[in-house]
Amino acid sequence: MGIQVLLGFVLVAFASSAFTADRPMPWAFVNGSAKGYSIKLESASPAPGTLVTVGQTVEFKITVSYQLSVADKGSILLVVQDETNRNLSGDRKQQSQSVDRGKGTVTLTDSLVVPAGSNEVRLFIPLVPEGMTNTDGEVVVRYVVRDAHVGSSIGYPSVAAALKDLHSRPDVNFSEQNGWVIADDRSHFTVWTFAPEGDPAYPSLVKRTAVQTGAGVSMDMKVLCQSTQVACDKLVADFNALNERMRDSFRKH
C-alpha cells in the first residue's frame, strides 16, 4: 500500500484490512512506514473522530512534524477523501507545503462543505520526497459524517443527542452490560442500546420497541449508526439475530 503521485495530484488508495472487529481503526494514525523520511501528527482541528454534518463547512487545521533524509526537498500534502477513496476536494487546488532536508513542523489548512453519500471524511497527509512517485507512512485523520435526514425516524439527529435527552428523563432507567449503555424506557415499551467507545460501530444506537399486533408482540427496531458501513452492517445483523432469539424464546413460552 502506498501513495502514487500522478500529474501533481495525490490519489490515496487506503487499505484498512489490518484493522478488524477486534482491533478497530483509530481516528488518527500513521499508515505504514518508510526509510529515509517520516511524518507524525502533532495536532488536528477539529479533533480526530469529531462528528461532522452533511452541508456543514468544516475548517481543517493539521500540524505535523517530519524528518527527511532521502532527498534534499519534498512536499507535504493534505488529501481529502471519504471511506471509499473518493476525492472530496473536487477541482479545488490541493493544499501543500514544500519542505527541506532535515526535520521540522508544518501546518496545513483546508475547508470542506461536507457532502452527502459518505460515512467518513478522511484526511491523508503524506510526505512526498522529491523524485519519488510512490510513498508510504502517511498520517490519516478520520471524521464521522452525519446526515441529518438519516436517522430522523429514530427521533434524534445524532447518537449524542439521543443519549443526552434520555439522561434528562427521570422515567428512563440506565444500566450497563459489557460496556454497552442500556436505557430502559418502560413507559414507551422501548429499550435503547448504545455502543461503547472502542467498539467498531461507535457511535451508534439501537432503538427496539415492543409493538402489540394481532399475532402477538413484535419488535420494531431502528438503528442510528455513525460509524463505517461495514461496522454498521454488522451491528444490524447482530441485533437482528438477537431479536430472532428473543422471538424464539417467546414462542417456547
Protein Blocks (a to p, Z undefined) as FASTA:
>chain_A
ZZddeehiacddddfklpcfklccdfbdcedjdehiacddfbdcddehiacdehiacddd
dddddddfkbmbdcdddddddfkopafklmaccddddddehdddddddddddddehiabd
cdddddddehiabdehiacdddddddfkgoklnopabfklmmmmmmmpmkbccddeehia
cdddfknopacddddehiaklccdddddddddfkbccdddddddfbdfklmmmmmmmmmm
mmmmmmmmmmmZZ
